[in-house]
Amino acid sequence: MAGGQERILRRRIKSVQATRKITKAMELIAASQIQKAQARITANRPFRDGMARLIQEVVKGDPILAKQLFSSAENVETAVILAIVGDRGLSGAYNSSVLRATERLIADLKSRGVNVRLFTVGKKAIGYFRFRGIDVEEDFVGFADRPNFSDARRVATSVLAPYMNGEAQELYLVATKYLSSATQKVDTSILLPLQAPEVAVESTKKLEGYTEFEPEIARLVAGLIKVPIESEIFTALLEGAASFHTSQQRAMAAATENADELGRGLTRIMNRARQDSITTEIMEIVGGAEALRSGK
């Protein structure tokens, strides 16, 4: 085996081993972050469920007012879309799945004559939509991996402004829903108008027991819109972070396994070539010795 080829193979094997160390480290880091993200989702669930129960009680308290405030607009001229992806890649199809779903939603809304105002969370969305000529009104970066409620509140303030000003009639959320460590799926939901339970809106029954509202229901409902939206966005951010770490752990585990297989393959090639080279040299030595013996 020529020395140059052996050096090339050795260099490739070292490069694969170095890459394997990086992917293994990223796999372990992602695995450690999954448990923290799951714990934050669990801790946030009581607040989210409590907000849902509060909306139900308000809807039951004044069904007529609730139907007016929670019903969809007849003519939708403008819709706001919030897409949540990650700040980093190397996470399988996590980012691309959300971005493609958002692109399909934009195309569907525009085909119905609806203007779209796009807001994004995550650095990976910026380049994707810029390359496709889709304007992003505002993007939020730097907290997709470890979001706080203050981040959700800041995002909610921006995406709610067009709706509260009457400039938009619908607010969509496109994000990854974390069902379990084995299952995550892209979900497209309508945040506004608020989706009140149909049976509660249509029912004329009075509340069972006694519920006292302070302030009165009309003022309470008017000021209630922002809080559940902040809760839903924060939940989506938490589930997106958990989905990102899970996808990255899975992708890095596959990359580590591929690096191991590639390293073993390159080592076999180098060993086989070295054995062939040694065998050839032995045969040349033996042949030379036989030639000298024959000459004598």
Buried (B, 14 or more C-beta within 10 A) or exposed (E): BEEEBBEEBEEBBEBBBEBBEBBBEBBBEBBEBBEEBBEBBEEBEEBBEEBBEBBBBBBBBBBEBBBEBBEEEEEBEBBBBBBBBBBBBBBBEBBBBBBBBBBEBBEEBEEEEBEBBBBBBBBBBBEBBEEEEBEBBBBBBEBBBBBEBEBBBBBBEBBBBBBEEEEBBBBBBBBBBBEEBEEBEBBBEEBBBBBBBEEBBEEEEEEEEEEEBEEEBEEBBEEBBEBBBBBBBBBBBBBBBBBBBBBBBBBBBEBBEBBBEBBEEBBEBBEEBBEEBEEEEEEEEEEEEEEEEEEE
